Amino acid sequence: MELWERAIDLANNPAHTRWLSPLLLASDACLCALILLKLPYTEIDWKAYMQQVSQYLVNNERDYTLIKGDTGPLVYPAAHVYIYSILYKLTDGGRNILLAQAMFALLYLGILTIVMACYRKARVPPYVFPLLILSKRLHSIFLLRLFNDCFAVGFLFIAIYAYQHRVWTVGSVAYSFGLGIKMSLLLAAPAVGIILLQALPLRRALNAAFLMAQVQVTIAWPFIPVNPLGYLSRAFEFSRQFLYKWTVNWRFIPEEIFLSKEFAIALATANLGFLALFAATRWLKPSRRSIPEFMCTLWKPPPLLLQQQTSLRVTPSFIMTTILSSMVIGLLCARSLHYQFYSYIAWSSPFLLWRSGLHPIGIYVIWFAQEWAWNVYPSTNASSLVVVGCLLVQVLGVWWGTGEDEMDGNPLSSQDERHHEHIQ
């Protein structure tokens, strides 16, 4: 009986993640080495990235609309150009693929370290942590495909980590720089805004927003004098339409519906609806205000004491739950997801499934179902249905599972007890 209780404690007590995290990290480092030695590199976008940055470096091109590669025009913000310019120089113009893969392996392990630190700060139990290193698709995205999403998701978790430690300036700069790599991080913008407005006095929250805008202007500055509208239209191309044949999430929808304007409007409406639901019932809990009352504080800030009490209720778990749920809502309602978008899901799902209050067996079943679906290539009706279903379970689950949080400074205490009961 004592051995069983000790096993329960090892699986459930967040204190044990202090030694479990390094073990998992070392194991994953060995796995990364094996992948680099045994599995072939897959060319998808790396060559195009190198072609695009060579025009920036070699041809000194500053008109964003004229920068192109084999896969088409450059459609990412300028931080992408700067990062891959560094890689271009370090890898002999992109020809030393193995060196690039080794760098991405280090990047992967570095981000994984930050992700585990975020999980530990949110007091996630040890039994969830193995899911952080088990994804075949995530290893492929980092080590075999070299996508720019790897850097974007890295800065997203750096921002979460900084916000959890209440280093608001660093978090805001990290988030904005990640947005400067790929506009996918716009999906987290509603959550970031709500967090800052509750954690900080209004003036400081506005300063953080202004700082994020400054980062974007600084990133874009070399291209703005030449063609400012061209930069904005390419770096943040909202009208871009993906081909049906590449979709991972909506394959089970007929192509004529997928391409229709009505379907796009329905998804956008669903996205706004979910955001409004979460804001009204979950994300404003620290302030203990309704949406209209919260909006009133934007021109009539609350007394300093009330603001400080609200700020204390913006806990590390609340920060992580809010940002990741905002990301997954956006991904659920995205018109088309490609395989590299799994980089934003793989490290979010274990946390959100745990916050849903599911039994550990349920968490693992849903995670493996999702992992299976994202490894089906090309996508099928069944795999895409599972992709959407798993995202929907996470969105609805985290909404349901956080309903009892009272934001009293220890919002996870009741959930810890529920999970202790599950494991026993």
C-alpha positions in Angstrom: 0.0 0.0 0.0 2.9 2.4 0.8 4.4 1.7 -2.6 1.2 2.5 -4.3 0.8 5.7 -2.4 4.3 6.7 -3.4 3.6 6.0 -7.0 0.5 8.2 -6.8 2.6 10.9 -5.3 5.2 10.6 -8.0 2.6 10.9 -10.7 0.6 13.7 -9.1 2.9 15.9 -7.0 4.1 18.9 -9.0 7.2 19.1 -6.8 8.6 16.0 -8.6 8.7 17.8 -12.0 11.9 19.5 -10.7 13.9 16.3 -11.3 11.6 14.8 -14.0 12.0 17.7 -16.4 15.8 17.2 -16.8 15.4 13.5 -17.3 12.8 14.0 -20.0 14.9 16.7 -21.6 18.0 14.4 -21.7 15.9 11.6 -23.2 14.6 13.9 -25.9 18.1 15.1 -26.7 19.1 11.5 -27.4 16.0 11.1 -29.6 16.9 14.3 -31.5 20.4 12.9 -32.1 19.0 9.7 -33.4 16.6 11.5 -35.7 19.4 13.6 -37.3 21.5 10.5 -37.8 18.8 8.1 -39.1 16.0 10.1 -40.8 16.4 12.1 -44.1 15.8 15.8 -44.3 12.6 16.8 -46.2 12.7 19.9 -48.4 9.6 22.0 -48.2 10.2 25.7 -47.5 13.9 25.9 -46.5 15.1 26.5 -50.0 12.5 29.2 -50.6 13.5 30.8 -47.3 17.1 31.0 -48.4 16.2 32.3 -51.8 14.1 35.1 -50.2 16.7 36.2 -47.7 19.5 36.1 -50.4 17.5 38.8 -52.2 17.5 40.8 -49.0 21.2 40.2 -48.3 22.9 39.9 -51.7 20.6 42.0 -53.9 19.8 44.5 -51.2 16.1 44.3 -52.1 13.9 46.4 -49.8 10.6 46.3 -51.6 8.8 43.5 -49.9 6.5 42.8 -52.8 9.5 41.9 -55.0 11.0 39.3 -52.7 10.1 35.8 -53.9 11.2 32.2 -53.8 10.3 28.9 -55.5 7.1 28.6 -53.4 6.0 32.2 -54.1 6.3 35.7 -52.6 7.6 36.4 -49.1 4.5 36.4 -46.9 6.0 36.7 -43.4 6.9 39.7 -41.3 10.5 41.0 -41.3 11.7 39.2 -38.2 11.5 36.0 -40.3 13.9 37.6 -42.7 16.4 38.6 -40.1 16.4 35.1 -38.4 16.8 33.2 -41.6 19.5 35.7 -42.8 21.5 34.6 -39.8 20.9 31.0 -40.7 21.8 31.8 -44.3 25.2 33.1 -43.2 25.9 30.3 -40.8 25.0 27.5 -43.2 26.9 28.6 -46.3 23.9 30.1 -48.0 21.6 27.3 -46.8 23.7 24.5 -48.3 24.8 23.0 -45.0 21.5 21.4 -44.2 22.9 19.1 -41.4 24.2 22.1 -39.6 20.9 23.8 -39.9 19.1 20.7 -38.6 21.5 20.7 -35.6 20.7 24.3 -34.9 17.0 23.5 -35.0 17.5 20.6 -32.7 19.1 23.0 -30.2 16.2 25.4 -30.7 13.8 22.6 -30.1 15.5 21.6 -26.8 15.7 25.2 -25.7 12.1 25.9 -26.3 11.1 22.6 -24.6 13.1 23.7 -21.5 11.0 26.9 -21.5 7.8 25.0 -22.0 8.6 22.7 -19.1 9.4 25.8 -16.9 6.0 27.3 -17.8 4.2 24.0 -16.9 6.1 23.9 -13.6 5.2 27.4 -12.8 1.5 26.5 -13.4 2.0 23.5 -11.1 1.1 20.9 -13.7 1.4 17.3 -12.3 4.2 15.0 -13.5 2.0 12.6 -15.4 1.3 15.3 -18.0 5.0 16.0 -18.8 5.8 12.9 -20.9 3.4 14.2 -23.5 5.7 17.1 -24.1 8.4 14.9 -25.7 6.3 12.2 -27.5 5.1 14.0 -30.6 6.5 12.6 -33.9 5.0 15.4 -35.9 6.6 18.1 -33.7 10.0 16.6 -34.0 9.5 16.5 -37.8 8.5 20.1 -37.9 11.6 21.2 -36.1 14.3 18.8 -37.1 13.3 17.7 -40.6 11.4 20.6 -42.1 13.0 23.7 -40.4 9.8 25.8 -40.5 9.7 29.4 -39.2 6.8 28.4 -36.9 9.5 26.9 -34.6 10.8 30.4 -33.8 7.3 31.9 -33.5 6.1 29.3 -31.0 9.4 29.7 -29.1 8.8 33.4 -28.6 5.2 32.7 -27.6 6.4 30.5 -24.7 9.1 33.0 -23.8 6.3 35.6 -23.5 4.2 33.2 -21.3 7.2 32.5 -19.1 8.0 36.2 -18.7 4.3 37.0 -17.9 4.1 34.2 -15.4 7.1 35.8 -13.6 5.5 39.2 -13.9 8.3 40.6 -16.2 5.7 42.4 -18.3 8.1 44.4 -20.5 10.2 41.3 -21.5 7.0 39.3 -22.2 5.5 42.0 -24.3 8.7 42.4 -26.4 9.0 38.6 -26.8 5.4 38.3 -27.9 5.7 41.2 -30.4 8.9 39.8 -31.8 7.3 36.4 -32.3 4.4 38.1 -34.1 7.1 39.7 -36.2 8.1 36.2 -37.3 4.7 34.9 -38.2 1.3 36.5 -37.9 -0.2 33.3 -36.4 0.5 34.8 -33.0 -2.2 37.3 -33.6 -4.5 34.5 -32.3 -3.2 35.2 -28.8 -3.6 38.9 -29.0 -7.0 39.1 -27.3 -5.7 37.1 -24.4 -2.5 39.1 -24.1 -4.5 42.3 -24.0 -7.0 41.1 -21.4 -4.1 39.8 -19.2 -2.2 43.1 -19.3 -5.3 45.2 -18.6 -6.0 43.2 -15.5 -2.4 42.7 -14.3 -1.3 46.3 -14.7 -2.6 49.8 -14.1 -4.2 51.2 -17.3 -1.2 53.5 -18.1 1.3 50.7 -17.8 -0.9 48.4 -19.9 -1.1 51.0 -22.6 2.7 51.5 -22.4 3.1 47.7 -23.0 0.8 48.0 -26.1 2.8 50.9 -27.3 6.0 49.0 -26.8 4.7 46.1 -28.9 3.8 48.5 -31.6 7.3 50.0 -31.5 8.8 46.6 -31.9 6.7 46.0 -35.0 7.8 49.4 -36.5 11.4 48.7 -35.7 11.3 45.3 -37.3 9.7 46.7 -40.4 11.7 49.9 -40.6 14.2 48.8 -43.4 11.2 48.1 -45.7 8.9 51.0 -44.8 10.6 53.8 -46.7 10.5 51.9 -49.9 7.0 50.4 -49.9 5.1 50.6 -46.6 1.8 49.4 -47.9 3.5 46.6 -49.8 5.2 45.4 -46.6 1.9 45.4 -44.6 0.0 43.6 -47.3 2.6 40.9 -47.6 3.7 40.5 -43.9 0.1 40.5 -42.7 -1.8 39.1 -45.6 -5.3 38.5 -44.2 -6.8 37.8 -47.6 -4.5 34.8 -48.3 -6.5 31.7 -49.3 -5.0 28.3 -48.9 -5.7 25.5 -51.3 -8.1 22.7 -50.3 -5.7 20.0 -51.2 -3.3 21.1 -48.4 -5.9 21.5 -45.6 -5.4 19.3 -42.5 -8.5 20.4 -40.6 -11.4 20.8 -43.0 -10.9 17.9 -45.4 -14.2 16.4 -44.5 -16.0 19.5 -45.8 -16.8 19.5 -49.5 -14.4 21.7 -51.5 -17.1 24.0 -52.7 -18.2 24.7 -49.1 -14.5 25.1 -48.0 -13.9 27.7 -50.6 -17.1 29.6 -50.1 -17.4 33.0 -48.6 -20.2 31.8 -46.3 -17.9 29.2 -44.7 -15.2 31.8 -44.0 -17.8 34.1 -42.4 -19.2 31.3 -40.3 -15.7 30.4 -39.0 -14.9 34.1 -38.2 -18.3 34.4 -36.4 -17.5 31.2 -34.4 -14.1 32.6 -33.5 -15.6 35.9 -32.2 -18.3 34.0 -30.4 -15.9 31.8 -28.5 -13.7 34.8 -27.6 -16.7 36.6 -26.3 -17.8 33.6 -24.3 -14.4 33.1 -22.7 -13.9 36.8 -22.0 -17.3 37.1 -20.4 -17.2 33.9 -18.3 -13.5 33.0 -17.8 -10.9 35.6 -18.8 -12.3 38.5 -16.8 -12.5 36.5 -13.5 -9.5 38.3 -11.9 -11.3 41.7 -12.2 -14.7 40.2 -11.1 -16.4 42.4 -13.7 -18.7 41.8 -16.6 -17.6 42.9 -20.1 -19.5 46.3 -19.9 -18.1 47.0 -16.4 -14.6 46.0 -17.6 -14.9 48.3 -20.6 -15.8 51.2 -18.2 -12.5 50.8 -16.4 -10.7 51.7 -19.6 -11.7 55.4 -19.2 -12.4 55.3 -15.4 -9.6 53.1 -13.9 -10.4 51.4 -10.5 -8.8 52.6 -7.3 -5.2 51.4 -6.8 -6.1 48.9 -4.1 -8.7 47.2 -6.3 -6.2 47.1 -9.2 -3.6 45.5 -7.0 -6.1 42.9 -5.8 -7.0 42.1 -9.4 -3.4 41.9 -10.4 -2.7 39.3 -7.6 -5.4 37.1 -9.1 -3.7 37.1 -12.5 -1.8 33.9 -11.6 0.7 31.9 -13.7 -1.9 29.3 -14.4 -4.4 31.9 -15.4 -1.9 33.5 -17.8 -1.0 30.2 -19.5 -4.6 29.0 -19.7 -5.8 32.3 -21.2 -3.1 32.6 -23.8 -3.2 29.0 -24.9 -7.0 28.8 -25.0 -7.0 31.9 -27.2 -4.5 30.3 -29.6 -6.5 27.0 -29.8 -9.8 28.9 -30.3 -8.2 30.6 -33.3 -6.8 27.3 -34.6 -10.1 25.6 -34.3 -11.8 28.3 -36.3 -9.0 28.7 -38.9 -10.1 28.1 -42.4 -7.1 26.0 -43.2 -4.3 24.5 -41.1 -1.1 23.1 -42.5 1.1 20.5 -40.8 3.5 23.1 -39.4 0.6 24.7 -37.4 0.9 21.7 -35.1 3.9 23.4 -33.5 1.3 25.7 -31.8 -0.8 22.8 -30.7 1.6 20.1 -29.5 2.8 21.8 -26.4 -0.6 23.5 -25.7 -2.8 20.4 -25.7 -1.4 18.6 -22.7 -1.9 21.7 -20.5 -5.4 22.5 -21.8 -6.5 18.9 -21.5 -5.3 18.8 -17.9 -7.1 22.1 -17.2 -10.2 20.6 -18.6 -10.4 18.3 -15.6 -10.3 15.1 -17.6 -9.2 11.8 -16.2 -5.5 11.2 -17.0 -6.5 8.2 -19.2 -8.8 10.6 -21.1 -6.0 13.1 -21.5 -3.7 10.5 -23.0 -6.4 9.0 -25.3 -7.3 12.4 -26.8 -3.6 13.4 -27.1 -2.7 10.2 -29.0 -5.8 10.5 -31.2 -4.8 14.1 -32.1 -1.2 13.0 -32.7 -2.4 10.2 -35.0 -4.5 12.6 -37.0 -1.7 15.1 -37.6 0.6 12.3 -38.8 -1.8 11.1 -41.5 -0.5 12.4 -44.9 -2.2 13.4 -46.9 -5.1 14.2 -44.7 -8.3 12.2 -45.0 -11.9 12.8 -44.0 -11.4 10.8 -40.9 -8.1 12.4 -39.8 -9.4 16.0 -40.4 -12.5 15.2 -38.4 -10.3 14.0 -35.5 -8.2 17.1 -35.8 -11.2 19.4 -35.5 -12.8 17.2 -32.8 -9.8 17.2 -30.6 -9.5 21.0 -30.9 -13.2 21.4 -30.0 -12.8 19.1 -27.0 -9.9 21.3 -25.8 -11.8 24.5 -26.2 -15.0 23.3 -24.6 -13.1 21.2 -22.0 -11.0 24.1 -20.8 -14.1 26.3 -20.6 -15.9 23.7 -18.5 -12.9 22.7 -16.4 -12.1 26.3 -15.3 -15.7 27.1 -14.4 -15.1 26.6 -10.7 -11.9 28.7 -10.5 -12.5 31.4 -7.9 -9.3 33.4 -8.6 -8.5 33.5 -5.0 -4.7 33.3 -5.6 -4.8 29.5 -5.6 -7.2 28.5 -8.4 -5.7 25.1 -9.0 -6.2 23.7 -5.5 -9.6 22.1 -6.3 -8.3 20.7 -9.6 -5.3 19.2 -8.0 -7.6 17.4 -5.6 -9.8 16.1 -8.5 -6.7 14.8 -10.3 -5.4 13.1 -7.2 -8.8 11.3 -6.9 -8.6 10.4 -10.6 -5.2 8.7 -10.3 -6.2 6.8 -7.1 
